[in-house]
Amino acid sequence: MKAGTRLRSGVCTATVVVVRAPASPVSVECGGQPMAEGAGPAGEAELAPGYDGGALLGKRYEDPASGLELLCTKGGAGSLSVDGRLLSVKDAKSLPASD
């Protein structure tokens, strides 16, 4: 997996782009199910319990443990996770004061 890779969910409409690749191979998941490369329709899999919080359009998600950063290009009902760990929304950097 490298920066620029597009991933789609098999359980909902969510799609993401890899902004920062992980240091080691990981399994990127949405709704508790693995995501697939490329574009195409969502599969027939079900959302796993606890992974139904949703992915928000335009938000960046990060996993500090692996260094992975994703940009959500299409929202969906499933939560993004890596190797079973839910991803957190990356906080915006504060701009310096212009006094």
C-alpha positions, -999 to +999 in steps of 0.1 A: +000+000+000+013+034-009+001+070-008-026+077-034-041+042-032-079+043-034-098+019-012-136+011-012-158-005+014-175-038+009-203-030+033-213+006+026-206+035+002-174+047+019-143+053-002-109+066+010-075+076-004-043+067+015-025+100+024+003+085+044+012+049+040+018+027+070+053+016+080+044-021+079+016-040+061-019-036+077-055-045+070-076-014+064-113-021+072-146-004+070-176-016+090-154-045+104-147-058+068-116-054+047-116-026+021-106-034-015-085-013-039-100+005-068-136+017-075-167-003-078-200-011-061-202-021-024-204-058-016-230-077+002-213-079+036-229-067+068-217-041+092-200-056+123-214-046+157-193-017+171-181-006+136-212+013+126-203+048+136-199+060+100-171+076+080-174+114+073-168+129+039-137+151+037-123+141+071-088+127+076-085+096+098-052+085+114-037+055+132-008+066+153+004+030+159+010+023+122+014+058+108-015+054+084-035+084+074-066+082+052-088+109+035-125+100+032-136+108-003-171+094+001-190+090+034-206+058+045-223+040+074-192+019+084-164+030+108-128+030+095-104+007+113-069-008+109-063-044+122-094-041+143-084-007+159-109+021+152-093+051+135-097+086+150-105+118+131-073+138+127-075+172+145-069+203+124-036+222+131-041+255+147-028+285+128-004+309+144-019+341+158-016+372+136-014+400+161 
